[in-house]
C-alpha cells in the first residue's frame, strides 16, 4: 500500500495528465538517460531503442490502478472465499489432469504438483486472466510517469528489454498486468530472467502458452527460494491457554521454531523437529481469529507474494484440488493479547 504522501503525489500527477493514453516523449531527459544507459551497459543502439520508444504509450489508467488509495483490506474469510470456489477447484483438477505429463516433470524436483497448480490458479485462474496491458507500456508508464516507484520500474523495464532480446520477443508484443507481471504465473521481468525455465526443451521460455515452461518455472522459483521436499506448508493450531505475549502474529518471517511455539503452549500436529523454523499466523475468520503454524515451505510461497493470506490461500487451494480435507477452522478462543494489535491490514 503506498504511503499517503506518495498517493497525494500520484493523484496530483494524474490530474495533470490527459485521460487517454498518449505517446511517450522519447526526447525527455529521463527517457534519453535510460536509452544511454541501455547503450552503455548492455550494447543496445539508439537506432533500436528510439523507434521502439516512439511506439510506447503512457497510460493514465495504469497510474490510476497503482495509485488509487487502497480499498479496505478483505478479512481472511472473504479473501479465502475468492479462491476456494467450486469452479476454481474443478478447473484446477482439470488442468492437472490435462497437463499431467508437464506437471509431473515439474514436480519431480520436489515441489508438489498441487502447489504448482494452485499458484497458477490463484495468480490468473489457470491462465484465464493474464492481463490486458502491453508490458512495455505498463513498465514505461511507471518508470517515467510514476515518481514514487520509478527506480524500481526502470530496473524492471531494463530487465524486460534484456529478456526480450534474449528470448527473441518483439518487446511490443507481450501483454500482462498493469504492473508489468507476465504470463500464466505472473512473473515480473527480473523474475523471468532469473527463474523462468524452458520446460519443454524447445529453446524458449514461454510463460504465456507452454504449460511445461509455466509449471517448471513455478517449481524452479519455489525451489530456489528454499522449498523443502516432503515438508508441509502449514497446519492449524490451537492457542487456548497459550502464552502469545510478544509474538508477531502478522509476520511472514519464521522468527520462532516448532519447539519454541510448543513451549508457549501452542498445540499443533507436525512431524518436524523442534528446531524447525516456524511462525504462528493469525487470520481473521468469520467466527473469530484462526491460527496456523507456517514452516519453511510457507515462507517459500511468500517469496512469490509477500502475504500470509496469499500463502494460506495457495495452501488451501492445493489441498482442495487434491481432495484433501481443507484446514479445519478451530473454535475462536481469545488468546493472551500481544503488546499490539496482531491483525494486519496490509495483506
N, C-alpha and C positions, 0 to 999 in steps of 0.2 A: 504494500500500500504506500503510495507516495506521501511524503510529509506535506502538511498543509501549505507551507511556503512554496514548495515545488508545484503543488496543484494550482495555487494562485498564479504563479508564473506561467504555467501552461495554459490556464484559462485566458489570461491576458493575451498570450500569443495567439490562441485560437481566434480571439475576437478581431485580430488584425489580419487574419488570412481569409482569402475567398472561400466560399463554401464548397466549391467544386475542386476537383484535382487540377493541378497546374504543373506545367513543365518545370523541372528543377533547373535553376540557373547555373549552368556549368561554369560560368565565369566568376562566380562568387569566390571570394578569397578562401573560404574554408573548403570548398569543393576543389579548388585548384591545389590547395595544400595537400589534400587527400590524394589527388591524382599524382602529384610529385612524389609523395610517399610510396605509392604503389610502383612508380617507376624506379625509384632509387633502391627500395628494399626487395622488390620482387620481380623486377625486369619487365613490367608492363610498359607499353608505349603510349604516348599521348594519342597516337593515331588509333589505338584500340579503345581507350577509355573515354575520350571526349565525345565521339559519336554515340557511345553507349549511354553516357550520362545525358546526352541530348534527348534521349528517349525515355528517361526516367521521370516519373511523376511524383510530386509531393502531394500527399493525400490528407487533407484535414480530418477525414473520417478516421484515419489511423491515429492521429493525435487525440481525437475525441475519445477513442476507445481506450487509450493508455492513460489519459489524463483525467478522465472524469472522476469525481470523488467516489471512493469505493462505497458500494452499497453495503448495508448491514450484513455482516458475515452470517452465513447459514449455520445453524447449530448442527452438530454431527448427525442427529437422526434425520434431518432433512437432507443434508448432503449425501448421506449413505443411500437414501431412497432414490436419488437420481441415478445411481449406478447399479443398484440391486433390483432392477426391474426384470420382469419375466422376459421381455423382448431382448434386453441386453444379455441376459444369461443364456437364452436359447441361441442367440446369434453367436455368442462365444463358443458354445458347444459345436455349432455347425461349422464355424471357422476352423476349430481344432480338428474336426473330422475331415473337412475338405482339404486342409493343408497339413495332413498328418505327417507326411514324409519330411517336409521342410521344418515342421515343428519338432519332430523327433531328432533331427540332426542338430538343431539349435540347442535343444535341451540336453544333448549328450555331454555338454561341458559342465553340467551340474545345476544350472538354473532350471527349476521345474517348468514344464510346458504350461501348466495352468497359470503361473505367474506371468510368463511371457505373453500369453494370450490376453490376460487381464489388463496388462499395461496398454495394449492396443485398444482394448475395449473402453477403458477409462479415457484415454487420450483422444480418440477420434471415432468411437463407435465402430471399431474394426475397419477403418478407412472410409467410413461414410461421410465424415465431416472433417476434411483436412485443411480447410482454409481457402478463402477466395481471393486473397491479395497476392499480387506479384511480389515475390520475396524481395527483389531488388527495390521495389517501390517502398515496401514496408521498412526495410533497413535504412534506405537513404532518407526517407522522411524522418525517421527517429534519429538518425546520425546527424542530420544537418538542421532540422527544424524542431527538435525537442531537447533543449539545453539541459534539463535535469539528468538525462542519461545519455547524452550524446557520445561521451567517451566509450561507454560500453557498446553502443550500437555501431560506432565507427569500427571498433575491433571486429564486430560480427560481420559488417559489410566487407571488411578486408578479408575475413575468413571465407565469406561467400564467393568473392571473386577468385580466390585461390582454389576453392572447391570446384567452381565452375570450370576453371582451366584444367584441373586435374581429372575431372570426370567428363571432360569434353561436352559440357552442357552449355546451351545458349543461356546466358545469365538473365535474359528477358523472359525465359520460359517458365521456370518453376513457380508454382503458387504455394501459399502457406498461410499462416495466421497473421494477424495484424502486427505481431512482434517478430515475425520472420521465422517462426518454427515451421519445420517442413515435414511433409510425408505422413505416412500412417503412424509412425511413432513420435512425430513432432520433435525432431532434433533441430537444435539451433546449428548454424554453420560450423561453429567451433567444435561442437559435439560430433557433428557429421565427420569432420576431418579426423578426429581422434578415435572415434568408436564405431563408426559405420563399417560394415563387413560385407564383402562380396560372397554371400552365402551360396549362390548357385553357380559360381565359378565362370561367369560369362565376361569377366573383366570389368564390370561396372558395379557400383554400389547404388542400387535403385530402391529408395525408400518409399516410392510412390506406387509401384505396381508389382514388385517382386517380393512375395511373402518370404521366400528363402532369405533374401537380404534383410528384410524387416525383422524377422524373428532372430536371425543370427546377430543382428546389430543390437537389439534389445538385450539379448543374453550376454553379449560382449560388454555392453555398458554396465550391467549389474555385476558381472564377474569382475570387471576392472575396478569396481567400487566396493569390493570386499565380500561379495556373496559367498556363503559357506554352504556347500552341497550337503543336503540331508538335515539341515537345521531348520527350525520353524522361524516364521516371521514374527509372530506374536501369539500370546494366549490371554484368555480372560483372567481376571484377578479378583479376589475377594479382599477388601480392605477393612472389613468390620473389625474394630478394635486395634487396627494397625496405627503405628506412630508415623504420621506423614509430615511432621513438623520439619520445615526447611527444605522439603523436596520440591523440585521444579516439576510440576505436573503438566506444563505446557511445552516442554522441551522435546526436541528430537535427538538430543545428544545422549549418548549412552554413558551417563555420569555415575550410574550405580552398577552393581553386579547382582547375579542371581542370589548369592549369599547375603549381600547387604540388605536386599529387599526382604528376604525371608527373615533376616534378623530383626527387621522392623515390624514383623508380624503380618506382612503381605502374603496371602496364600494363593498359590498357583501351581499348576502341574506342568513340568517340563523336564525332559531328560538331558539337561545340560549341567555342567559342573558349576559349583558355587562361584568359581572365578569368572564365569562367562559374563561379558558386558551386558548391561540391561538398562532399561528406563521404564519407570512407571508412568503410564499415559492416562490422563483423564479426558473423557469425551462426554459431550452433553447429550444424554439420552432423553427420550420423551418423558420418562418417569423419574428422571434424576441422573446424577453422574454415573457413568460407566467407566470401568477401569480395565486396562490391559497392560501387560508387560511386553515391551518390544525388545528384540535381540539384534544381533549383528545384521541379519537379513532385513529387518525393519529399517535399520539405518541405511542399508544399501538402496532400498527403494526411495528413501527420502533424498538421495542424491539425484534422483530423477526429477522430483518435485519436493521442495523442502517444506512439507506439510505433514503433520501426523495424521490428519484426516485423509489426505491422499493415500498415504501408505496403508492406512486401515481399510480404505475402500478397495484398493488393489487386492489386499489380502482376502477380504470378504468375497469379492467377485471371483477370485481364483478358486476359492473353496466352493462357491455356488456352481461354477462351471463344471467342476469335477463331481458335483453331487454330494460333497461333504457337508456335514451339518454346519451352518453358519455359527459364529461365536454366540454363545448364549448371553442374554442380557441379564446380569445379576440384579437382585433387588437393590434399590437405591438405599445405601446406608451412609449417612453423613460421616465423613472421616474427621479425624482431628485436623482442624483447619491449619493450612500453612500460614506463613507470615504475610502472604499477599495472595490476591486472587489468582487461582491456578487455571482459570478458564481463559484461553486466548481468543481474541477476536481477529487474529492475523491470518488464520488459515481456515 
